[in-house]
Amino acid sequence: ATGDDENTVFERFLDMMRGEMPRGIQNVLSSKITHLMLGMSAETFWGGMEGNIEFEADIQAQIGDMGMTTGAAACRDALQLFGSKTISVITPYPPVGDDNVRRFFNEIGFEVKHIAGLNRPSATAIAETDIAEVVQAVKDVDGDDVDAIVQCGTNLSTVDIFPTLEHWLEKPMIPINVATVWHALRACGVQDQVIGKGRLLEEF
């Protein structure tokens, strides 16, 4: 498949997800939650800073005045706490997804030095990504010019390997799943510091 084909398939997937979200949110709200954490990634970066603001406004309109956690906002808050300025990003996306991630971080004040898009062919293939590919991606995007490394794509789990690599590389390594859980916990007043899942949950 060409890059254009991969981008088209990815954008079609996002369109399908957008169509299903209102129903999913309504189902979750029926359990009388007080805070909503969205377990998705690409959609929260789409369209850069303005796209993120619009996305969050649409969700907020559905849930009222309760709190909300999105992957993009969680990563932003985590990077700010670490004082990071220049970052690298690893994603499972095709080029169009990487472009939107880069745009978001650049527009909110971070310089994206490097980005490694693994270009996985499907949502299920993202979850099947070999650890060796993730390690190689980290090698590809790391450098002395990088303050922190962020991993986007909630179906690409790095929660087991990033805490170890964090000590090896001596810089924050932020998996988006850890960031969203951390953000939601803190927003709900849970201040427990979790050991073994990375500096974010240990220090903030």
Secondary structure, DSSP 8 states (H G I E B T S, - for coil): --HHHHHHHHHHHHHHHHHHHHHHHHHHHTT--SEEE---SHHHHTTHHHHHHHHHHHHHHHHTTSEEE-HHHHHHHHHHHHT--EEEEEESS-HHHHHHHHHHHHHTT-EEEEEEE---SSHHHHHT--HHHHHHHHHHH--TT-SEEEE--TTS--TTTHHHHHHHHTS-EEEHHHHHHHHHHHHTT-----TTS-HHHHH-
